[in-house]
Amino acid sequence: MMRTSPLLAFLAVASVLCAAATPAAALGAEWKSIKNVTDPHIQELGAWAVAEHGKVANDRLRFRKVVDGKLLVLVGVTYLLDVDAVRLDGKDAVYKAKVYEQDTSRKLISFQPASNCLLLLVAVAGIVLVYPVATSAQQPWTPIEGIESAYYQELSAWAVSEHVKQAHDDLRYSKVTSGEEQKLPNGEKDRLFIVAVDGNGKDGKYQAVVVVDKTSRRLESFAPIAKHKPQQLAMKTSLLLLPVAAVLCAITAPIKSSPLPGGWAPIPDIDKPEIQELGQWAVAEHVKQAKDGLKFTKVVKGEVQVVAGFNYRLDIHAKNSDGVDGAYRTVVWELPTNGRRLISFTKAN
């Protein structure tokens, strides 16, 4: 008698389960795709859904972005959103959030892990293809998406401050430009490419490696980046990922792609009182730490980014203790229901 392969049996069961798990209501003609999923209202709705879910589940999910969605217009609007969120263990997962909104009120109807048949089958195939390599070598480094989110900004700023504690230099965090992550059994290792300002006011590029698990973080290394190293690193990473990329591209080509949210958008009315107040608050928070006596003048330009809340990147004019006006750039993270945090504050170039 011919024996059934465990892999084939699993694929068959997975296919049946995926088909059964597809919501019947979502297949109706009334549901319409959201054409612009990057719309700030859609992104804010996704962040709100994650926050509401967290109040009940207390699983500390962190919103990253809404990647796709549909809406149903009846009495009010029902949204079915595919939400990308980060779990407590640092791993990404996609969730289905159903939200009802009417006028100024809203209600979270359901929130659950997404049922994605293709991703399930790809994952199973990936296990078969990668298992011999993964068991004999470390997990590969993969690019970090959403590097400009508040989480990675804070992690990078923390890495600089930890380095300063150990090296006793006077580096000041400016920004993180890119990064890679490597999955570990109990967390992840993040390799962050950071711009920091030294005591002479000169920008420099640094590489920080941070190990993060469920309860702690540790700075593994922090070093300047030579001009040729990032290029070599990118080339090596690209060569290692080419075979995997080719397979994934072939499999996922028919999937409908959505524009990725998380980009910076200009603030059209920079003179709004709430924007000016935010800039004034940033200067005050900076002064608490630096004790340099800066006095806020005005916000002259700014951008906003939808994350789990909002990141504001503001260009500010402020006067020093001698009364001389100077230009500064600050990044502030704000969640309307949960306060704000100063991510960075540096002198503008």
C-alpha positions in Angstrom: 0.0 0.0 0.0 1.3 3.4 -0.9 2.0 5.6 2.1 0.9 9.3 2.1 3.7 11.8 2.6 3.2 13.8 5.9 3.9 17.0 3.9 1.3 16.3 1.3 -1.2 15.4 4.0 -0.5 18.6 5.9 -0.9 20.7 2.7 -4.2 19.1 2.0 -5.5 19.7 5.5 -4.2 23.3 5.4 -6.0 24.0 2.1 -9.3 22.7 3.4 -8.9 24.7 6.6 -8.0 27.9 4.7 -11.1 27.5 2.5 -13.3 27.0 5.4 -11.9 29.9 7.3 -12.6 32.5 4.6 -15.4 34.7 5.9 -18.5 34.3 3.7 -19.7 37.8 4.3 -16.5 39.2 3.0 -17.2 37.7 -0.4 -20.4 39.7 -1.0 -20.7 42.4 -3.6 -21.3 45.1 -1.0 -17.7 45.0 0.2 -15.4 47.4 -1.7 -11.6 47.5 -1.6 -10.1 50.5 0.1 -8.2 52.1 -2.8 -5.8 54.3 -0.7 -4.9 52.1 2.3 -2.2 54.7 3.2 -4.9 57.3 4.1 -4.1 58.7 7.6 -7.7 57.9 8.7 -7.3 54.2 7.7 -3.9 54.0 9.4 -5.3 55.6 12.6 -8.3 53.3 12.5 -5.9 50.3 12.4 -3.8 51.7 15.3 -7.0 52.3 17.3 -8.2 48.7 16.7 -4.9 47.3 18.0 -5.1 49.5 21.1 -8.7 48.5 21.8 -7.8 44.8 21.3 -4.9 45.3 23.8 -7.2 46.6 26.5 -9.0 43.3 26.5 -6.3 40.8 25.5 -3.4 42.6 27.3 -1.0 41.0 24.8 1.0 44.2 24.2 0.7 44.1 20.4 2.4 47.0 18.7 0.7 48.5 15.6 2.9 48.8 12.5 0.6 49.5 9.6 -2.6 48.6 7.8 -1.6 46.7 4.7 -5.0 46.1 3.0 -8.7 46.6 3.7 -12.3 46.6 2.6 -15.3 48.6 3.6 -19.1 48.1 3.7 -21.3 51.2 3.7 -24.7 50.6 5.3 -25.8 52.7 8.3 -22.3 53.9 9.1 -19.2 52.2 7.7 -17.8 48.7 8.6 -14.1 48.3 7.9 -12.3 45.0 7.5 -8.7 45.7 7.8 -5.5 43.6 7.5 -3.3 45.0 10.2 0.4 44.3 10.5 1.4 44.3 14.2 4.5 43.3 16.3 4.0 40.6 19.0 5.7 40.7 22.4 8.4 38.3 21.1 9.3 40.8 18.4 7.8 38.9 15.5 5.4 40.3 12.9 1.9 39.0 12.4 -1.1 40.0 10.3 -4.5 40.4 12.0 -8.0 40.9 10.7 -9.7 43.8 12.5 -13.4 44.5 11.9 -14.4 48.0 13.0 -17.8 49.7 12.8 -17.8 53.5 12.6 -20.7 56.0 12.5 -20.3 59.7 12.8 -17.9 60.2 15.8 -18.3 56.8 17.4 -16.7 53.5 16.6 -16.7 49.9 17.8 -14.3 47.0 17.5 -16.4 44.1 16.3 -13.6 41.5 16.0 -9.9 41.1 16.1 -8.1 37.9 15.2 -5.1 36.5 13.4 -5.5 36.7 9.6 -6.3 33.5 7.7 -4.0 33.6 4.7 -4.0 30.4 2.7 -1.2 31.3 0.4 1.1 32.4 3.2 0.4 29.2 5.1 1.3 27.1 2.0 4.4 29.2 1.4 5.4 28.8 5.0 5.1 25.0 4.8 7.1 24.9 1.5 9.7 27.2 3.1 10.2 24.8 6.0 10.9 22.0 3.6 13.3 24.1 1.5 15.1 25.8 4.3 15.2 23.2 7.0 18.5 21.5 6.0 20.2 24.9 5.9 18.5 26.4 9.0 19.5 23.5 11.2 23.1 23.8 10.3 23.5 27.6 10.3 22.2 30.7 11.9 19.0 32.4 10.7 19.7 34.9 7.9 19.7 38.7 8.3 16.6 40.2 6.7 15.9 43.9 6.1 13.8 45.7 8.8 10.6 47.2 7.4 9.3 50.4 9.1 12.7 51.4 10.3 11.4 54.9 10.9 8.8 53.7 13.4 8.9 55.0 17.0 10.0 51.5 18.2 13.2 51.4 16.1 13.9 55.2 16.7 13.8 54.6 20.4 15.9 51.4 20.2 18.5 53.2 18.2 18.6 56.1 20.6 19.0 53.7 23.4 21.9 52.0 21.7 23.7 55.3 21.4 23.1 56.1 25.1 24.3 52.7 26.1 27.5 53.1 24.0 28.1 56.6 25.7 27.8 55.0 29.1 30.5 52.5 28.2 32.8 54.6 26.0 32.3 57.9 27.9 32.2 59.9 24.7 29.7 62.6 23.8 27.9 61.1 20.8 24.3 62.4 20.3 21.7 60.3 18.5 20.4 61.8 15.2 18.6 59.1 13.3 18.5 55.5 12.1 18.7 55.1 8.4 18.3 51.3 7.9 18.6 48.0 9.6 18.5 44.2 9.5 17.1 41.7 11.9 18.0 38.1 12.7 15.5 35.8 14.5 16.7 34.1 17.7 15.0 31.3 19.7 14.0 33.7 22.4 13.8 37.0 20.5 15.8 38.8 17.8 19.1 40.5 17.0 18.8 43.9 15.3 21.7 45.4 13.3 21.0 49.2 13.1 22.8 51.7 10.9 22.7 55.0 12.8 23.7 58.6 12.3 25.1 60.3 15.4 26.7 63.6 16.1 30.1 63.8 17.9 31.3 66.5 20.3 32.5 68.7 17.4 29.0 68.7 15.8 30.1 66.3 13.0 27.8 63.6 11.8 29.1 60.1 11.7 27.7 56.7 10.7 27.7 53.8 13.2 26.6 50.2 13.3 24.9 49.0 16.5 23.9 45.4 17.2 21.2 45.0 19.8 19.9 41.7 21.2 16.2 41.9 22.3 14.2 39.2 24.1 10.9 39.2 25.9 12.1 41.0 29.0 15.4 42.8 28.2 17.7 44.2 25.6 21.5 44.2 25.4 24.0 46.2 23.3 26.3 43.6 21.7 28.4 46.0 19.7 28.7 49.6 18.5 31.3 50.7 16.0 31.9 53.3 13.3 31.1 52.3 9.8 33.9 52.4 7.2 32.8 53.7 3.8 33.2 50.4 2.0 31.7 48.1 4.6 27.9 48.8 4.1 28.3 48.1 0.4 30.1 44.8 1.0 27.5 43.8 3.6 24.7 44.6 1.3 26.3 42.7 -1.6 26.8 39.6 0.6 23.3 39.8 1.9 21.8 40.2 -1.6 23.8 37.2 -2.9 22.6 35.0 0.0 19.0 36.0 -0.5 18.8 35.8 -4.3 17.7 32.1 -4.4 15.1 32.6 -1.7 13.9 35.9 -3.4 13.5 34.2 -6.7 11.3 31.4 -5.3 9.2 33.9 -3.3 8.8 36.3 -6.2 7.6 33.4 -8.4 5.1 32.2 -5.9 3.7 35.6 -4.8 3.6 37.3 -8.3 -0.2 36.9 -8.7 -0.9 38.5 -5.2 -2.4 41.9 -5.4 0.1 44.4 -3.9 -0.9 47.4 -1.8 1.0 50.6 -1.3 3.1 50.5 1.8 2.2 53.0 4.5 4.5 54.5 7.0 6.1 57.3 4.8 6.5 60.9 5.9 4.0 63.4 4.7 4.3 67.2 4.9 2.3 69.1 7.5 0.2 71.5 5.4 -0.6 74.0 8.1 2.5 74.4 10.1 1.1 77.4 12.0 -1.6 75.4 13.7 -1.5 76.0 17.5 -1.2 72.3 18.2 1.9 72.0 16.0 3.6 75.0 17.5 2.8 73.7 21.0 4.4 70.4 20.1 7.5 72.2 19.0 7.6 74.2 22.2 7.1 71.0 24.3 10.0 69.4 22.4 12.4 72.3 23.2 11.3 72.2 26.9 11.9 68.4 27.1 15.3 68.9 25.5 16.3 71.6 28.0 15.4 69.3 30.8 18.0 66.8 29.6 20.6 69.1 28.1 20.2 72.1 30.5 21.4 74.5 27.7 18.7 77.2 28.2 17.3 77.0 24.7 14.1 79.1 24.2 11.5 78.1 21.6 10.8 80.6 18.8 8.7 78.7 16.3 8.2 75.6 14.1 9.0 76.5 10.5 8.5 73.1 8.8 7.4 69.6 9.6 6.4 66.2 8.5 4.1 63.5 10.0 4.3 59.7 9.9 1.5 57.4 10.9 2.8 54.6 13.2 1.3 53.3 16.4 0.2 56.9 17.0 2.1 59.6 15.1 5.7 60.6 14.6 6.3 64.3 14.0 9.6 65.5 12.5 9.8 69.2 13.1 12.3 71.9 12.0 12.4 74.4 14.9 13.9 77.8 15.5 15.1 78.5 19.0 17.4 81.0 20.8 20.3 79.9 22.9 21.3 81.5 26.2 23.1 84.3 24.3 19.9 85.2 22.4 21.3 83.8 19.1 18.6 82.2 16.9 19.5 78.7 15.7 17.8 75.9 13.6 17.1 72.5 15.2 15.4 69.3 14.2 13.3 67.2 16.5 11.4 63.9 16.3 8.4 63.5 18.7 6.2 60.5 19.0 2.7 61.1 20.1 -0.3 58.9 20.9 -3.4 61.1 21.5 -4.7 58.9 24.3 -1.3 58.0 25.9 1.0 61.0 25.9 4.1 61.8 23.9 7.9 61.1 23.9 10.9 63.0 22.6 12.8 60.7 20.3 15.6 63.0 19.2 16.6 66.7 19.2 19.7 67.8 17.2 21.1 71.0 15.7 20.1 71.2 12.0 22.8 71.0 9.4 
